[in-house]
Amino acid sequence: MTLIVRDYRDGDSVPLSELLYATAPYLVVTPDGLHAQVTRSPARQHFRLLVAEEGGTPVGCVRTGLFADTSDTGLSFANLTVAPGARHRGVGGALLAAAEEHLTGKGAHTVYAWAADDPGAHAFAARHAYRRGRSASFQRLGLTDAGSLPAVPELPAGVELLPASHWADDPSPLHAADQEAFQDEPGDVNSDAISLADWKAVTWDRPGFDPELSIVPVVDGEVAGMLIVETDGRTRYWSGGTGIRRAHRGRGLAKAAKAHSLHLARTRGLREAYTSNDDGNEPMLAVNRWLGYRPCATEWRYIRDLTDRT
């Protein structure tokens, strides 16, 4: 069958969500969320969802664009997925080539891609001039498993835990705290420059963002950090990031916020919780072990200098 690489179009969100779930079952992906990523991403991101199609059926995709949260406008991403039955037929190579052409045209000088910890993925990356970088661990917590979640730690004086919905009329204090906290997150890209409008597009207004389970520690009336949570509207919970402002670290606020949120999720009837951490982020890995999360997958970051593209 003839392979076609094209842009996302209406009607793709359901089969592509199913494809992404099938290849990475530890993620939270919904048709609405995928459609919003294409149609409502920040303009500076130049986001594209490219689809590989054979005989009218999507067999792979790549989500690609520039990072919208960093001051280095030449940093970009290309996250590739190919259906297991369509591998070794040139699908991945065709998608990656199209993504790199798009990124080069938008001024990108470096592209980052995540790949599963799999010999085939590592070989593919090497063939396409990508070098291996950092690793990240995905972790799962069964919310219906035997045993109980640890109790929410006692809060220090002056501290309360509030849902993000408390700031529904003006989430700008959450944006400010999020931007400060995540500048210190281990990783390749420094999240040092995201506007309030772009932050709302990728976080606050994203379908799946759960403002009741996203918990904000408040210290003496000041926003001290934020736990960002997404759900799939059915059974699955995703902790997409926990950040505490520098002045409030070392007081157990992240542990308390995460435990509180998971208890709320269990009460709501959610069944599985997932999260991911850079393998260099030992403090948060330790918190997640305390909560009961266990490793379920590993991914590796791959990097290519697009100025050497031939």
Phi and psi restraints in degrees (value plus and minus 20) as a CYANA .aco file:
   2 THR   PHI     -96.2   -56.2
   2 THR   PSI     113.5   153.5
   3 LEU   PHI    -111.3   -71.3
   3 LEU   PSI     109.9   149.9
   4 ILE   PHI    -140.8  -100.8
   4 ILE   PSI     113.6   153.6
   5 VAL   PHI    -130.6   -90.6
   5 VAL   PSI     102.9   142.9
   6 ARG   PHI    -161.8  -121.8
   6 ARG   PSI     151.6   191.6
   7 ASP   PHI     -97.6   -57.6
   7 ASP   PSI     135.0   175.0
   8 TYR   PHI     -73.8   -33.8
   8 TYR   PSI     125.1   165.1
   9 ARG   PHI    -162.3  -122.3
   9 ARG   PSI     142.7   182.7
  10 ASP   PHI     -73.3   -33.3
  10 ASP   PSI     116.3   156.3
  11 GLY   PHI      83.2   123.2
  11 GLY   PSI     -35.1     4.9
  12 ASP   PHI    -103.1   -63.1
  12 ASP   PSI     -40.1    -0.1
  13 SER   PHI     -82.3   -42.3
  13 SER   PSI     -58.3   -18.3
  14 VAL   PHI     -90.1   -50.1
  14 VAL   PSI     -74.3   -34.3
  15 PRO   PHI     -83.4   -43.4
  15 PRO   PSI     -53.2   -13.2
  16 LEU   PHI     -92.0   -52.0
  16 LEU   PSI     -56.9   -16.9
  17 SER   PHI     -81.4   -41.4
  17 SER   PSI     -61.7   -21.7
  18 GLU   PHI     -84.4   -44.4
  18 GLU   PSI     -58.8   -18.8
  19 LEU   PHI     -84.0   -44.0
  19 LEU   PSI     -65.1   -25.1
  20 LEU   PHI     -85.0   -45.0
  20 LEU   PSI     -60.0   -20.0
  21 TYR   PHI     -84.5   -44.5
  21 TYR   PSI     -60.5   -20.5
  22 ALA   PHI     -85.0   -45.0
  22 ALA   PSI     -54.2   -14.2
  23 THR   PHI    -112.8   -72.8
  23 THR   PSI     -41.2    -1.2
  24 ALA   PHI    -161.6  -121.6
  24 ALA   PSI      56.1    96.1
  25 PRO   PHI     -87.2   -47.2
  25 PRO   PSI     -25.9    14.1
  26 TYR   PHI    -110.5   -70.5
  26 TYR   PSI     -19.1    20.9
  27 LEU   PHI    -115.2   -75.2
  27 LEU   PSI     143.1   183.1
  28 VAL   PHI    -130.1   -90.1
  28 VAL   PSI      87.9   127.9
  29 VAL   PHI    -151.3  -111.3
  29 VAL   PSI     110.9   150.9
  30 THR   PHI    -148.7  -108.7
  30 THR   PSI     134.7   174.7
  31 PRO   PHI     -76.9   -36.9
  31 PRO   PSI     -62.6   -22.6
  32 ASP   PHI     -83.1   -43.1
  32 ASP   PSI     -61.8   -21.8
  33 GLY   PHI     -85.4   -45.4
  33 GLY   PSI     -60.5   -20.5
  34 LEU   PHI     -86.6   -46.6
  34 LEU   PSI     -63.4   -23.4
  35 HIS   PHI     -82.6   -42.6
  35 HIS   PSI     -61.7   -21.7
  36 ALA   PHI     -85.5   -45.5
  36 ALA   PSI     -55.5   -15.5
  37 GLN   PHI     -81.3   -41.3
  37 GLN   PSI     -57.6   -17.6
  38 VAL   PHI     -93.7   -53.7
  38 VAL   PSI     -63.7   -23.7
  39 THR   PHI    -112.7   -72.7
  39 THR   PSI     -38.2     1.8
  40 ARG   PHI    -149.1  -109.1
  40 ARG   PSI      -5.8    34.2
  41 SER   PHI     -87.9   -47.9
  41 SER   PSI     133.4   173.4
  42 PRO   PHI     -76.0   -36.0
  42 PRO   PSI     124.0   164.0
  43 ALA   PHI     -78.9   -38.9
  43 ALA   PSI     -57.3   -17.3
  44 ARG   PHI     -88.6   -48.6
  44 ARG   PSI     -32.9     7.1
  45 GLN   PHI     -99.9   -59.9
  45 GLN   PSI     -44.0    -4.0
  46 HIS   PHI      29.5    69.5
  46 HIS   PSI      25.2    65.2
  47 PHE   PHI     -90.6   -50.6
  47 PHE   PSI     118.5   158.5
  48 ARG   PHI    -156.6  -116.6
  48 ARG   PSI     123.2   163.2
  49 LEU   PHI    -133.7   -93.7
  49 LEU   PSI      86.2   126.2
  50 LEU   PHI    -116.0   -76.0
  50 LEU   PSI     117.6   157.6
  51 VAL   PHI    -139.3   -99.3
  51 VAL   PSI     112.2   152.2
  52 ALA   PHI    -116.4   -76.4
  52 ALA   PSI     110.2   150.2
  53 GLU   PHI    -150.5  -110.5
  53 GLU   PSI     115.6   155.6
  54 GLU   PHI    -147.6  -107.6
  54 GLU   PSI     103.9   143.9
  55 GLY   PHI      37.7    77.7
  55 GLY   PSI      12.9    52.9
  56 GLY   PHI      63.4   103.4
  56 GLY   PSI     -18.3    21.7
  57 THR   PHI    -132.9   -92.9
  57 THR   PSI     107.1   147.1
  58 PRO   PHI     -84.9   -44.9
  58 PRO   PSI     109.3   149.3
  59 VAL   PHI    -140.2  -100.2
  59 VAL   PSI     -18.7    21.3
  60 GLY   PHI    -198.7  -158.7
  60 GLY   PSI     146.2   186.2
  61 CYS   PHI    -178.0  -138.0
  61 CYS   PSI     141.9   181.9
  62 VAL   PHI    -158.4  -118.4
  62 VAL   PSI     110.1   150.1
  63 ARG   PHI    -119.9   -79.9
  63 ARG   PSI     102.1   142.1
  64 THR   PHI    -164.4  -124.4
  64 THR   PSI     132.4   172.4
  65 GLY   PHI     147.4   187.4
  65 GLY   PSI    -193.6  -153.6
  66 LEU   PHI    -112.7   -72.7
  66 LEU   PSI     129.1   169.1
  67 PHE   PHI     -88.1   -48.1
  67 PHE   PSI     111.1   151.1
  68 ALA   PHI    -113.8   -73.8
  68 ALA   PSI     -19.9    20.1
  69 ASP   PHI    -136.4   -96.4
  69 ASP   PSI      -4.3    35.7
  70 THR   PHI    -149.8  -109.8
  70 THR   PSI     133.1   173.1
  71 SER   PHI     -97.0   -57.0
  71 SER   PSI     -34.6     5.4
  72 ASP   PHI    -106.9   -66.9
  72 ASP   PSI      81.0   121.0
  73 THR   PHI     -95.0   -55.0
  73 THR   PSI     -20.5    19.5
  74 GLY   PHI    -118.9   -78.9
  74 GLY   PSI     -16.1    23.9
  75 LEU   PHI    -110.9   -70.9
  75 LEU   PSI     115.4   155.4
  76 SER   PHI    -161.9  -121.9
  76 SER   PSI     153.4   193.4
  77 PHE   PHI    -157.6  -117.6
  77 PHE   PSI     133.8   173.8
  78 ALA   PHI    -168.9  -128.9
  78 ALA   PSI      82.0   122.0
  79 ASN   PHI    -125.2   -85.2
  79 ASN   PSI      94.1   134.1
  80 LEU   PHI    -124.8   -84.8
  80 LEU   PSI     118.4   158.4
  81 THR   PHI    -156.7  -116.7
  81 THR   PSI     110.2   150.2
  82 VAL   PHI    -148.7  -108.7
  82 VAL   PSI     113.9   153.9
  83 ALA   PHI     -78.7   -38.7
  83 ALA   PSI     118.1   158.1
  84 PRO   PHI     -71.6   -31.6
  84 PRO   PSI     -59.2   -19.2
  85 GLY   PHI     -94.7   -54.7
  85 GLY   PSI     -27.7    12.3
  86 ALA   PHI    -129.0   -89.0
  86 ALA   PSI     -11.6    28.4
  87 ARG   PHI     -98.8   -58.8
  87 ARG   PSI     139.6   179.6
  88 HIS   PHI      46.5    86.5
  88 HIS   PSI       6.9    46.9
  89 ARG   PHI    -146.2  -106.2
  89 ARG   PSI      -9.2    30.8
  90 GLY   PHI      70.2   110.2
  90 GLY   PSI     -16.4    23.6
  91 VAL   PHI     -84.8   -44.8
  91 VAL   PSI     -70.9   -30.9
  92 GLY   PHI     -81.2   -41.2
  92 GLY   PSI     -62.4   -22.4
  93 GLY   PHI     -83.6   -43.6
  93 GLY   PSI     -59.7   -19.7
  94 ALA   PHI     -86.8   -46.8
  94 ALA   PSI     -62.3   -22.3
  95 LEU   PHI     -85.0   -45.0
  95 LEU   PSI     -63.8   -23.8
  96 LEU   PHI     -85.3   -45.3
  96 LEU   PSI     -60.5   -20.5
  97 ALA   PHI     -82.2   -42.2
  97 ALA   PSI     -61.6   -21.6
  98 ALA   PHI     -85.8   -45.8
  98 ALA   PSI     -59.5   -19.5
  99 ALA   PHI     -85.1   -45.1
  99 ALA   PSI     -64.7   -24.7
 100 GLU   PHI     -84.4   -44.4
 100 GLU   PSI     -56.3   -16.3
 101 GLU   PHI     -83.6   -43.6
 101 GLU   PSI     -63.4   -23.4
 102 HIS   PHI     -81.5   -41.5
 102 HIS   PSI     -66.5   -26.5
 103 LEU   PHI     -85.9   -45.9
 103 LEU   PSI     -61.9   -21.9
 104 THR   PHI     -80.4   -40.4
 104 THR   PSI     -59.8   -19.8
 105 GLY   PHI     -85.4   -45.4
 105 GLY   PSI     -42.0    -2.0
 106 LYS   PHI    -118.0   -78.0
 106 LYS   PSI     -11.8    28.2
 107 GLY   PHI      70.5   110.5
 107 GLY   PSI      -7.1    32.9
 108 ALA   PHI     -91.0   -51.0
 108 ALA   PSI     121.8   161.8
 109 HIS   PHI    -132.6   -92.6
 109 HIS   PSI     -37.9     2.1
 110 THR   PHI    -159.2  -119.2
 110 THR   PSI     118.3   158.3
 111 VAL   PHI    -143.0  -103.0
 111 VAL   PSI     116.7   156.7
 112 TYR   PHI    -133.4   -93.4
 112 TYR   PSI     121.3   161.3
 113 ALA   PHI    -161.1  -121.1
 113 ALA   PSI     123.5   163.5
 114 TRP   PHI    -117.3   -77.3
 114 TRP   PSI     121.6   161.6
 115 ALA   PHI    -158.7  -118.7
 115 ALA   PSI     122.5   162.5
 116 ALA   PHI     -82.1   -42.1
 116 ALA   PSI     134.0   174.0
 117 ASP   PHI     -97.0   -57.0
 117 ASP   PSI      59.3    99.3
 118 ASP   PHI    -162.4  -122.4
 118 ASP   PSI     115.1   155.1
 119 PRO   PHI     -75.7   -35.7
 119 PRO   PSI     -58.5   -18.5
 120 GLY   PHI     -84.7   -44.7
 120 GLY   PSI     -60.4   -20.4
 121 ALA   PHI     -86.5   -46.5
 121 ALA   PSI     -61.0   -21.0
 122 HIS   PHI     -84.1   -44.1
 122 HIS   PSI     -61.4   -21.4
 123 ALA   PHI     -85.8   -45.8
 123 ALA   PSI     -60.7   -20.7
 124 PHE   PHI     -80.5   -40.5
 124 PHE   PSI     -66.4   -26.4
 125 ALA   PHI     -80.7   -40.7
 125 ALA   PSI     -63.4   -23.4
 126 ALA   PHI     -83.5   -43.5
 126 ALA   PSI     -60.5   -20.5
 127 ARG   PHI     -82.9   -42.9
 127 ARG   PSI     -47.2    -7.2
 128 HIS   PHI    -123.7   -83.7
 128 HIS   PSI       2.4    42.4
 129 ALA   PHI      49.0    89.0
 129 ALA   PSI       9.7    49.7
 130 TYR   PHI    -119.3   -79.3
 130 TYR   PSI     114.0   154.0
 131 ARG   PHI    -121.6   -81.6
 131 ARG   PSI     127.2   167.2
 132 ARG   PHI     -98.0   -58.0
 132 ARG   PSI     118.7   158.7
 133 GLY   PHI    -140.5  -100.5
 133 GLY   PSI    -141.0  -101.0
 134 ARG   PHI     -99.7   -59.7
 134 ARG   PSI     142.1   182.1
 135 SER   PHI    -136.5   -96.5
 135 SER   PSI     137.9   177.9
 136 ALA   PHI    -156.7  -116.7
 136 ALA   PSI     123.8   163.8
 137 SER   PHI    -127.6   -87.6
 137 SER   PSI     109.9   149.9
 138 PHE   PHI    -113.9   -73.9
 138 PHE   PSI     122.2   162.2
 139 GLN   PHI    -152.4  -112.4
 139 GLN   PSI     128.0   168.0
 140 ARG   PHI    -142.7  -102.7
 140 ARG   PSI     123.6   163.6
 141 LEU   PHI    -151.8  -111.8
 141 LEU   PSI      98.6   138.6
 142 GLY   PHI    -100.2   -60.2
 142 GLY   PSI      94.4   134.4
 143 LEU   PHI     -98.6   -58.6
 143 LEU   PSI     -31.1     8.9
 144 THR   PHI    -127.9   -87.9
 144 THR   PSI     -16.1    23.9
 145 ASP   PHI     -86.8   -46.8
 145 ASP   PSI     139.0   179.0
 146 ALA   PHI     -80.6   -40.6
 146 ALA   PSI     130.3   170.3
 147 GLY   PHI      76.0   116.0
 147 GLY   PSI     152.5   192.5
 148 SER   PHI    -144.9  -104.9
 148 SER   PSI     136.1   176.1
 149 LEU   PHI     -87.5   -47.5
 149 LEU   PSI     129.2   169.2
 150 PRO   PHI     -82.6   -42.6
 150 PRO   PSI     129.0   169.0
 151 ALA   PHI     -84.7   -44.7
 151 ALA   PSI     132.4   172.4
 152 VAL   PHI     -84.7   -44.7
 152 VAL   PSI     105.2   145.2
 153 PRO   PHI     -78.5   -38.5
 153 PRO   PSI     131.2   171.2
 154 GLU   PHI     -82.8   -42.8
 154 GLU   PSI     115.0   155.0
 155 LEU   PHI    -103.8   -63.8
 155 LEU   PSI     122.8   162.8
 156 PRO   PHI     -83.1   -43.1
 156 PRO   PSI     140.8   180.8
 157 ALA   PHI     -77.9   -37.9
 157 ALA   PSI     117.4   157.4
 158 GLY   PHI      64.5   104.5
 158 GLY   PSI     -17.5    22.5
 159 VAL   PHI    -127.6   -87.6
 159 VAL   PSI     116.5   156.5
 160 GLU   PHI    -156.9  -116.9
 160 GLU   PSI     136.9   176.9
 161 LEU   PHI    -131.1   -91.1
 161 LEU   PSI     100.2   140.2
 162 LEU   PHI    -142.0  -102.0
 162 LEU   PSI     130.5   170.5
 163 PRO   PHI     -92.8   -52.8
 163 PRO   PSI     131.6   171.6
 164 ALA   PHI     -80.5   -40.5
 164 ALA   PSI     -44.2    -4.2
 165 SER   PHI     -80.0   -40.0
 165 SER   PSI     -39.0     1.0
 166 HIS   PHI     -80.2   -40.2
 166 HIS   PSI     -44.3    -4.3
 167 TRP   PHI    -126.5   -86.5
 167 TRP   PSI       6.8    46.8
 168 ALA   PHI     -77.7   -37.7
 168 ALA   PSI     -55.9   -15.9
 169 ASP   PHI     -96.5   -56.5
 169 ASP   PSI     -44.9    -4.9
 170 ASP   PHI    -176.9  -136.9
 170 ASP   PSI      71.7   111.7
 171 PRO   PHI    -102.8   -62.8
 171 PRO   PSI     -10.1    29.9
 172 SER   PHI     -79.5   -39.5
 172 SER   PSI     -54.1   -14.1
 173 PRO   PHI     -83.9   -43.9
 173 PRO   PSI     -49.9    -9.9
 174 LEU   PHI     -92.7   -52.7
 174 LEU   PSI     -59.4   -19.4
 175 HIS   PHI     -80.0   -40.0
 175 HIS   PSI     -65.2   -25.2
 176 ALA   PHI     -82.7   -42.7
 176 ALA   PSI     -64.3   -24.3
 177 ALA   PHI     -86.5   -46.5
 177 ALA   PSI     -61.9   -21.9
 178 ASP   PHI     -82.2   -42.2
 178 ASP   PSI     -64.0   -24.0
 179 GLN   PHI     -84.6   -44.6
 179 GLN   PSI     -61.9   -21.9
 180 GLU   PHI     -86.8   -46.8
 180 GLU   PSI     -67.2   -27.2
 181 ALA   PHI     -84.1   -44.1
 181 ALA   PSI     -61.3   -21.3
 182 PHE   PHI    -103.8   -63.8
 182 PHE   PSI     -23.5    16.5
 183 GLN   PHI     -85.5   -45.5
 183 GLN   PSI     -43.2    -3.2
 184 ASP   PHI    -116.7   -76.7
 184 ASP   PSI     -17.0    23.0
 185 GLU   PHI     -88.0   -48.0
 185 GLU   PSI     112.3   152.3
 186 PRO   PHI     -80.1   -40.1
 186 PRO   PSI     120.0   160.0
 187 GLY   PHI     141.3   181.3
 187 GLY   PSI    -198.9  -158.9
 188 ASP   PHI    -110.3   -70.3
 188 ASP   PSI     -45.4    -5.4
 189 VAL   PHI    -134.1   -94.1
 189 VAL   PSI     105.0   145.0
 190 ASN   PHI    -102.5   -62.5
 190 ASN   PSI      94.0   134.0
 191 SER   PHI    -103.1   -63.1
 191 SER   PSI      57.4    97.4
 192 ASP   PHI    -135.8   -95.8
 192 ASP   PSI     -15.2    24.8
 193 ALA   PHI    -177.2  -137.2
 193 ALA   PSI      53.1    93.1
 194 ILE   PHI    -141.0  -101.0
 194 ILE   PSI     107.0   147.0
 195 SER   PHI     -92.6   -52.6
 195 SER   PSI     143.6   183.6
 196 LEU   PHI     -80.4   -40.4
 196 LEU   PSI     -62.0   -22.0
 197 ALA   PHI     -82.9   -42.9
 197 ALA   PSI     -62.3   -22.3
 198 ASP   PHI     -90.5   -50.5
 198 ASP   PSI     -57.8   -17.8
 199 TRP   PHI     -81.5   -41.5
 199 TRP   PSI     -62.1   -22.1
 200 LYS   PHI     -82.5   -42.5
 200 LYS   PSI     -59.1   -19.1
 201 ALA   PHI     -85.3   -45.3
 201 ALA   PSI     -60.7   -20.7
 202 VAL   PHI    -113.2   -73.2
 202 VAL   PSI     -34.2     5.8
 203 THR   PHI    -144.9  -104.9
 203 THR   PSI     -90.4   -50.4
 204 TRP   PHI     -83.2   -43.2
 204 TRP   PSI     -63.7   -23.7
 205 ASP   PHI    -113.6   -73.6
 205 ASP   PSI     -16.4    23.6
 206 ARG   PHI     -90.8   -50.8
 206 ARG   PSI     108.5   148.5
 207 PRO   PHI     -76.6   -36.6
 207 PRO   PSI     115.3   155.3
 208 GLY   PHI      82.0   122.0
 208 GLY   PSI     -45.6    -5.6
 209 PHE   PHI     -80.5   -40.5
 209 PHE   PSI     108.8   148.8
 210 ASP   PHI    -130.4   -90.4
 210 ASP   PSI      82.7   122.7
 211 PRO   PHI     -93.4   -53.4
 211 PRO   PSI     -32.2     7.8
 212 GLU   PHI    -107.6   -67.6
 212 GLU   PSI     -53.3   -13.3
 213 LEU   PHI    -111.7   -71.7
 213 LEU   PSI     -35.0     5.0
 214 SER   PHI     -99.3   -59.3
 214 SER   PSI      95.8   135.8
 215 ILE   PHI    -127.8   -87.8
 215 ILE   PSI     118.4   158.4
 216 VAL   PHI    -138.1   -98.1
 216 VAL   PSI      93.3   133.3
 217 PRO   PHI     -91.9   -51.9
 217 PRO   PSI     112.6   152.6
 218 VAL   PHI    -141.5  -101.5
 218 VAL   PSI     108.6   148.6
 219 VAL   PHI    -137.2   -97.2
 219 VAL   PSI      95.1   135.1
 220 ASP   PHI      29.7    69.7
 220 ASP   PSI      22.0    62.0
 221 GLY   PHI      65.5   105.5
 221 GLY   PSI     -24.8    15.2
 222 GLU   PHI    -123.3   -83.3
 222 GLU   PSI     115.1   155.1
 223 VAL   PHI     -83.9   -43.9
 223 VAL   PSI     102.0   142.0
 224 ALA   PHI    -124.9   -84.9
 224 ALA   PSI     -27.6    12.4
 225 GLY   PHI     146.1   186.1
 225 GLY   PSI    -188.4  -148.4
 226 MET   PHI    -182.6  -142.6
 226 MET   PSI     119.7   159.7
 227 LEU   PHI    -125.5   -85.5
 227 LEU   PSI     102.2   142.2
 228 ILE   PHI    -118.6   -78.6
 228 ILE   PSI     104.2   144.2
 229 VAL   PHI    -146.1  -106.1
 229 VAL   PSI     116.5   156.5
 230 GLU   PHI    -138.8   -98.8
 230 GLU   PSI     130.9   170.9
 231 THR   PHI    -151.7  -111.7
 231 THR   PSI     141.3   181.3
 232 ASP   PHI    -117.7   -77.7
 232 ASP   PSI     -12.0    28.0
 233 GLY   PHI      59.2    99.2
 233 GLY   PSI     -16.7    23.3
 234 ARG   PHI    -149.2  -109.2
 234 ARG   PSI    -103.6   -63.6
 235 THR   PHI    -150.2  -110.2
 235 THR   PSI     -28.2    11.8
 236 ARG   PHI    -131.6   -91.6
 236 ARG   PSI     120.0   160.0
 237 TYR   PHI    -140.2  -100.2
 237 TYR   PSI     116.2   156.2
 238 TRP   PHI    -149.6  -109.6
 238 TRP   PSI     101.5   141.5
 239 SER   PHI    -110.8   -70.8
 239 SER   PSI      85.1   125.1
 240 GLY   PHI    -110.4   -70.4
 240 GLY   PSI     -23.0    17.0
 241 GLY   PHI     142.2   182.2
 241 GLY   PSI     119.2   159.2
 242 THR   PHI    -150.1  -110.1
 242 THR   PSI      97.2   137.2
 243 GLY   PHI    -149.3  -109.3
 243 GLY   PSI     116.5   156.5
 244 ILE   PHI    -140.2  -100.2
 244 ILE   PSI     114.9   154.9
 245 ARG   PHI     -82.4   -42.4
 245 ARG   PSI     129.7   169.7
 246 ARG   PHI     -75.0   -35.0
 246 ARG   PSI     -60.9   -20.9
 247 ALA   PHI     -88.2   -48.2
 247 ALA   PSI     -33.5     6.5
 248 HIS   PHI    -136.8   -96.8
 248 HIS   PSI      -7.8    32.2
 249 ARG   PHI     -99.4   -59.4
 249 ARG   PSI     140.5   180.5
 250 GLY   PHI      61.5   101.5
 250 GLY   PSI      -6.9    33.1
 251 ARG   PHI    -135.9   -95.9
 251 ARG   PSI     -13.8    26.2
 252 GLY   PHI      60.1   100.1
 252 GLY   PSI      -2.5    37.5
 253 LEU   PHI     -89.6   -49.6
 253 LEU   PSI     -58.5   -18.5
 254 ALA   PHI     -84.1   -44.1
 254 ALA   PSI     -64.7   -24.7
 255 LYS   PHI     -80.8   -40.8
 255 LYS   PSI     -63.9   -23.9
 256 ALA   PHI     -86.4   -46.4
 256 ALA   PSI     -63.1   -23.1
 257 ALA   PHI     -84.0   -44.0
 257 ALA   PSI     -62.3   -22.3
 258 LYS   PHI     -88.9   -48.9
 258 LYS   PSI     -62.5   -22.5
 259 ALA   PHI     -83.2   -43.2
 259 ALA   PSI     -63.9   -23.9
 260 HIS   PHI     -80.5   -40.5
 260 HIS   PSI     -65.4   -25.4
 261 SER   PHI     -82.8   -42.8
 261 SER   PSI     -61.7   -21.7
 262 LEU   PHI     -86.8   -46.8
 262 LEU   PSI     -57.2   -17.2
 263 HIS   PHI     -82.7   -42.7
 263 HIS   PSI     -61.0   -21.0
 264 LEU   PHI     -83.9   -43.9
 264 LEU   PSI     -60.3   -20.3
 265 ALA   PHI     -83.7   -43.7
 265 ALA   PSI     -62.3   -22.3
 266 ARG   PHI     -83.5   -43.5
 266 ARG   PSI     -63.0   -23.0
 267 THR   PHI     -80.7   -40.7
 267 THR   PSI     -56.8   -16.8
 268 ARG   PHI     -90.3   -50.3
 268 ARG   PSI     -39.1     0.9
 269 GLY   PHI      83.7   123.7
 269 GLY   PSI     -10.9    29.1
 270 LEU   PHI     -88.9   -48.9
 270 LEU   PSI     126.9   166.9
 271 ARG   PHI    -130.0   -90.0
 271 ARG   PSI     -49.5    -9.5
 272 GLU   PHI    -153.0  -113.0
 272 GLU   PSI     115.7   155.7
 273 ALA   PHI    -137.9   -97.9
 273 ALA   PSI     116.4   156.4
 274 TYR   PHI    -148.8  -108.8
 274 TYR   PSI     134.0   174.0
 275 THR   PHI    -175.3  -135.3
 275 THR   PSI     154.1   194.1
 276 SER   PHI    -166.5  -126.5
 276 SER   PSI     124.8   164.8
 277 ASN   PHI    -159.5  -119.5
 277 ASN   PSI     122.3   162.3
 278 ASP   PHI     -77.8   -37.8
 278 ASP   PSI     118.2   158.2
 279 ASP   PHI     -88.7   -48.7
 279 ASP   PSI     -27.6    12.4
 280 GLY   PHI    -111.0   -71.0
 280 GLY   PSI     -21.4    18.6
 281 ASN   PHI    -116.2   -76.2
 281 ASN   PSI      47.3    87.3
 282 GLU   PHI     -81.6   -41.6
 282 GLU   PSI     -58.8   -18.8
 283 PRO   PHI     -76.8   -36.8
 283 PRO   PSI     -64.6   -24.6
 284 MET   PHI     -95.4   -55.4
 284 MET   PSI     -52.8   -12.8
 285 LEU   PHI     -80.6   -40.6
 285 LEU   PSI     -59.2   -19.2
 286 ALA   PHI     -86.1   -46.1
 286 ALA   PSI     -60.9   -20.9
 287 VAL   PHI     -80.6   -40.6
 287 VAL   PSI     -63.8   -23.8
 288 ASN   PHI     -87.8   -47.8
 288 ASN   PSI     -55.1   -15.1
 289 ARG   PHI     -83.6   -43.6
 289 ARG   PSI     -61.5   -21.5
 290 TRP   PHI     -80.9   -40.9
 290 TRP   PSI     -57.2   -17.2
 291 LEU   PHI     -91.3   -51.3
 291 LEU   PSI     -39.6     0.4
 292 GLY   PHI      89.6   129.6
 292 GLY   PSI     -17.6    22.4
 293 TYR   PHI     -84.9   -44.9
 293 TYR   PSI     125.8   165.8
 294 ARG   PHI    -150.5  -110.5
 294 ARG   PSI     124.6   164.6
 295 PRO   PHI     -78.8   -38.8
 295 PRO   PSI     120.7   160.7
 296 CYS   PHI    -151.6  -111.6
 296 CYS   PSI     -34.8     5.2
 297 ALA   PHI    -187.0  -147.0
 297 ALA   PSI     140.0   180.0
 298 THR   PHI    -150.0  -110.0
 298 THR   PSI     119.6   159.6
 299 GLU   PHI    -144.8  -104.8
 299 GLU   PSI     134.6   174.6
 300 TRP   PHI    -138.0   -98.0
 300 TRP   PSI     122.7   162.7
 301 ARG   PHI    -106.8   -66.8
 301 ARG   PSI     111.9   151.9
 302 TYR   PHI    -137.8   -97.8
 302 TYR   PSI     127.0   167.0
 303 ILE   PHI    -152.5  -112.5
 303 ILE   PSI     119.4   159.4
 304 ARG   PHI    -155.6  -115.6
 304 ARG   PSI     118.9   158.9
 305 ASP   PHI    -105.7   -65.7
 305 ASP   PSI      90.8   130.8
 306 LEU   PHI     -92.7   -52.7
 306 LEU   PSI     -35.1     4.9
 307 THR   PHI     -91.1   -51.1
 307 THR   PSI     -35.8     4.2
 308 ASP   PHI    -118.4   -78.4
 308 ASP   PSI     -11.8    28.2
 309 ARG   PHI     -86.1   -46.1
 309 ARG   PSI     111.6   151.6
